[in-house]
Structure formats: structure tokens, C-alpha cells
Amino acid sequence: MAGRLQGQTDVPLDAVGREQAQTMARLLAALQPSAIVSSDLSRAVETAQALADIVKLDVTLDEGLRETFVGTWQGLTDDEIRDRFPEEYAAWRKDHYHQRRGGGEVEAEVADRAVAAIERALKAVPDRGTLVVVTHGGTARVSIARLLALPEQSTGVLGGLSNCCWSVLGEGHRGWRLLEHNAGSLPEPVFGDDR
């Protein structure tokens, strides 16, 4: 589905995605995760399982970690969306956080369900343990922003995550802190979607 908005369409990993997942798994295994929770969409499950196989953990699935549901926009390219839904597209470009795409979810709803899923999964993690959350780019971005208590209008300051890259959050005295973002391609340079 290259160049198409996937949303919650259940698209499996291709050969490149499987290779990226294997590379990611070898790197994240060094974190010695205590638990792994994943979106139930097959591309996330397969990615999570690559890590689980190395660290010998089970993967807990939670549909709260799915990508944003974008309704009638799912499967369309950016050009197709602009052509078919010009007013809706323009409104969304002005306010990503509160405008529905294709009759689907708004980012605030995605953050609500995803952060709730993360909080459920954290209950199973021992003190000083590490939870690995396998989700999707848009869901990760709005969840991280919510956990960091960023104002809604500021979620865009976080660049999107590249495939099989990750962010690291740690608990501080005043809440969550962002320790790394869009990591995973090192020692090569990390590029976000804003280059």
C-alpha cells in the first residue's frame, strides 16, 4: 500500500518490513524487556513477535493500540483524498487534533484509547521493568504527546516515527520524560518525516 493511508486496514509486513522487524528486535533485546504489548493488527503483531522470540516473552495484544481509524480515507493516497474530500482535507490540515478524517477518529480519541492500553500493560511490569509497546506511527505520536502532557495543539512538535524505530520514555519525578525519539537506525543518521 505504498503511498496510501493505511489506518486500520490490516496490511501484513512485506519482506522489507520483516527485515526491519528482525533488526529492531536484535537492538531492543538489549533493553531486556519485562513485557511486550502490541496492537492487534498483523503488521504490529509480527513486529512484536520478532522481539518476543528473542527475549522469550509472550506478546499481549490490545486493540487500543491500533492505528487511527480514518474511515473513507483508508487506502487512499494524499492526492486522492484532496481530490475527493477537499473541504474535509483542508479542515484537517488546519486542525489535525480535532478534525475527523473520513468520518473516523480524532487524534484525541486515539490518545485516549492508546494511553489507556499502555496504562493497562504497565500494571503487569515489575518495578524498574521495561515495557515495549508495539503500535503505529500516528498512535505512537499522539500517545507520547499525551504521556508527556504536551498541549493538544503541540503534538505536531514530535516528528513521526519511521518504520521499526522507537521512542524511549522514562518516569521522572514530575511524570514521563522523553529520553529518545525516532531511534533505531543508528549508527546511520535518523531522519523524520520533516526533512
Backbone torsions as a table, in degrees:
resi	resn	phi	psi	omega
1	MET	NA	37.9	-176.8
2	ALA	-53.7	128.8	178.1
3	GLY	76.9	6.1	-179.0
4	ARG	-111.1	146.0	178.5
5	LEU	-75.0	111.3	-176.0
6	GLN	-77.8	-44.4	-175.8
7	GLY	57.3	-131.4	-178.9
8	GLN	-93.4	9.9	173.5
9	THR	-60.4	131.2	-174.7
10	ASP	-86.9	84.8	-178.2
11	VAL	-98.7	124.3	179.2
12	PRO	-74.0	165.1	174.9
13	LEU	-66.8	146.4	171.6
14	ASP	-94.8	-174.1	-177.3
15	ALA	-60.4	-40.0	178.9
16	VAL	-64.7	-44.0	179.3
17	GLY	-62.3	-39.9	178.1
18	ARG	-65.0	-40.7	177.7
19	GLU	-64.4	-42.7	177.5
20	GLN	-61.5	-40.9	-179.7
21	ALA	-64.3	-39.8	178.3
22	GLN	-65.1	-42.0	178.1
23	THR	-63.9	-46.5	178.8
24	MET	-59.0	-43.0	-177.1
25	ALA	-61.6	-43.5	179.6
26	ARG	-62.4	-38.4	179.8
27	LEU	-72.4	-45.8	-177.4
28	LEU	-72.1	-21.7	177.7
29	ALA	-58.2	-29.7	179.2
30	ALA	-64.0	-20.7	177.5
31	LEU	-75.7	-9.3	-178.7
32	GLN	50.4	63.7	-177.7
33	PRO	-61.0	148.4	176.2
34	SER	-93.5	-26.0	-177.9
35	ALA	-156.9	152.9	177.3
36	ILE	-130.5	127.8	174.5
37	VAL	-124.1	142.9	-174.1
38	SER	-140.1	152.2	165.3
39	SER	-55.8	152.9	179.1
40	ASP	-87.6	2.2	176.4
41	LEU	-75.1	140.7	-168.5
42	SER	-57.5	-34.5	-179.4
43	ARG	-65.5	-34.6	177.2
44	ALA	-76.4	-41.5	-179.6
45	VAL	-59.4	-45.5	-179.9
46	GLU	-64.2	-38.2	177.3
47	THR	-64.5	-47.0	179.3
48	ALA	-62.5	-39.7	-177.3
49	GLN	-65.9	-31.3	177.2
50	ALA	-59.7	-41.8	177.2
51	LEU	-71.9	-44.6	-178.1
52	ALA	-58.2	-37.0	179.6
53	ASP	-63.5	-36.1	-178.9
54	ILE	-75.5	-44.5	-173.8
55	VAL	-93.4	1.1	176.0
56	LYS	58.7	49.2	174.8
57	LEU	-121.4	157.9	171.5
58	ASP	-84.4	155.6	176.2
59	VAL	-102.9	126.4	173.6
60	THR	-92.0	129.2	179.5
61	LEU	-97.7	139.4	178.6
62	ASP	-143.5	116.4	-178.5
63	GLU	-66.4	-13.7	175.3
64	GLY	-64.3	-16.1	-179.3
65	LEU	-95.8	6.9	178.5
66	ARG	-62.1	159.9	174.2
67	GLU	-66.7	165.3	178.7
68	THR	-58.0	133.2	173.4
69	PHE	-81.3	119.7	-175.6
70	VAL	-113.1	22.8	171.0
71	GLY	50.7	-126.0	-175.6
72	THR	-69.2	-9.1	178.6
73	TRP	-83.4	-18.0	-177.0
74	GLN	-58.8	133.4	177.4
75	GLY	85.7	-2.5	-178.5
76	LEU	-99.1	153.8	173.3
77	THR	-82.0	166.6	177.9
78	ASP	-58.5	-43.3	179.1
79	ASP	-63.0	-41.7	179.3
80	GLU	-64.0	-40.1	179.0
81	ILE	-64.3	-46.7	178.4
82	ARG	-58.7	-40.9	-178.6
83	ASP	-71.2	-42.0	-174.9
84	ARG	-83.2	-31.2	-173.8
85	PHE	-132.6	58.8	-171.9
86	PRO	-61.0	-42.3	-178.3
87	GLU	-69.9	-44.1	179.4
88	GLU	-63.5	-40.6	179.4
89	TYR	-63.7	-45.1	-179.9
90	ALA	-62.3	-41.5	179.0
91	ALA	-64.2	-41.0	179.5
92	TRP	-66.0	-39.0	178.7
93	ARG	-62.2	-31.9	179.6
94	LYS	-77.6	-32.3	-175.9
95	ASP	-145.6	84.7	-179.1
96	HIS	-61.2	-32.6	-170.2
97	TYR	-77.1	-32.6	-172.5
98	HIS	-113.1	-6.8	-178.0
99	GLN	-94.5	133.8	177.0
100	ARG	-78.4	138.1	174.8
101	ARG	-102.3	122.0	177.0
102	GLY	60.0	25.1	-177.9
103	GLY	79.5	9.6	-178.1
104	GLY	-87.6	-147.2	-176.1
105	GLU	-84.9	155.3	167.9
106	VAL	-95.1	158.5	-175.7
107	GLU	-60.3	-32.9	178.3
108	ALA	-61.5	-38.8	178.3
109	GLU	-67.8	-38.8	178.1
110	VAL	-63.0	-46.3	178.8
111	ALA	-60.5	-42.1	179.5
112	ASP	-56.6	-51.9	-174.4
113	ARG	-73.2	-36.2	-177.5
114	ALA	-72.8	-42.8	178.7
115	VAL	-65.1	-37.0	176.1
116	ALA	-61.7	-40.1	177.8
117	ALA	-64.6	-41.5	179.1
118	ILE	-64.7	-43.3	179.5
119	GLU	-63.9	-37.9	175.7
120	ARG	-61.4	-45.1	-177.4
121	ALA	-67.2	-34.6	-179.7
122	LEU	-63.1	-25.7	179.6
123	LYS	-62.7	-24.5	-179.0
124	ALA	-92.5	0.4	-176.5
125	VAL	-96.2	128.4	178.3
126	PRO	-68.1	162.0	175.5
127	ASP	-52.8	137.2	-179.4
128	ARG	65.2	13.5	177.1
129	GLY	-84.0	172.5	-178.5
130	THR	-123.7	126.1	174.7
131	LEU	-101.1	129.3	171.7
132	VAL	-103.5	124.8	179.3
133	VAL	-109.2	121.0	178.6
134	VAL	-107.5	112.2	-177.0
135	THR	-139.2	-151.6	-173.7
136	HIS	-122.4	161.2	-172.2
137	GLY	-52.8	-52.7	-178.5
138	GLY	-66.3	-41.5	179.3
139	THR	-65.2	-41.3	178.5
140	ALA	-61.3	-45.9	-176.5
141	ARG	-60.6	-49.1	-177.2
142	VAL	-71.9	-29.3	177.2
143	SER	-69.2	-44.9	178.5
144	ILE	-60.9	-45.2	179.5
145	ALA	-59.3	-43.3	179.5
146	ARG	-65.1	-45.0	-179.8
147	LEU	-62.6	-32.7	178.9
148	LEU	-83.2	-1.1	-179.8
149	ALA	60.7	35.2	174.6
150	LEU	-72.8	145.1	174.8
151	PRO	-60.8	147.1	-177.0
152	GLU	-51.3	-42.3	-177.2
153	GLN	-70.8	-7.3	-177.7
154	SER	-103.5	4.2	-177.3
155	THR	-61.4	-26.4	-179.7
156	GLY	-68.6	-10.8	178.4
157	VAL	-69.6	-20.0	175.8
158	LEU	-87.0	121.0	176.3
159	GLY	-67.7	158.1	178.0
160	GLY	-67.4	156.1	177.2
161	LEU	-87.6	134.6	172.7
162	SER	-72.1	159.7	179.6
163	ASN	-56.5	134.0	178.2
164	CYS	59.1	27.5	170.1
165	CYS	-106.5	169.1	-173.3
166	TRP	-145.1	167.0	171.7
167	SER	-120.6	153.2	177.7
168	VAL	-120.4	124.1	174.9
169	LEU	-114.6	143.0	176.5
170	GLY	-129.4	151.2	178.6
171	GLU	-82.3	128.2	176.4
172	GLY	-113.6	-175.6	-179.7
173	HIS	-66.5	-24.7	-177.4
174	ARG	-112.9	19.1	-179.7
175	GLY	117.7	-161.0	-177.1
176	TRP	-74.1	146.5	176.3
177	ARG	-127.0	143.0	176.4
178	LEU	-87.3	115.2	-177.4
179	LEU	-97.8	-32.5	176.6
180	GLU	-148.5	150.8	176.7
181	HIS	-143.0	134.6	179.1
182	ASN	58.3	39.3	178.6
183	ALA	-84.1	160.9	173.1
184	GLY	134.8	-20.4	-179.3
185	SER	-98.8	4.1	179.6
186	LEU	-62.7	144.6	12.2
187	PRO	-84.0	5.3	175.8
188	GLU	-77.3	156.9	178.5
189	PRO	-61.7	146.8	176.7
190	VAL	-94.3	126.4	177.3
191	PHE	-119.5	132.9	175.1
192	GLY	-90.7	-168.6	-179.4
193	ASP	-86.4	8.0	-176.3
194	ASP	-111.0	18.8	-177.0
195	ARG	-72.9	NA	NA
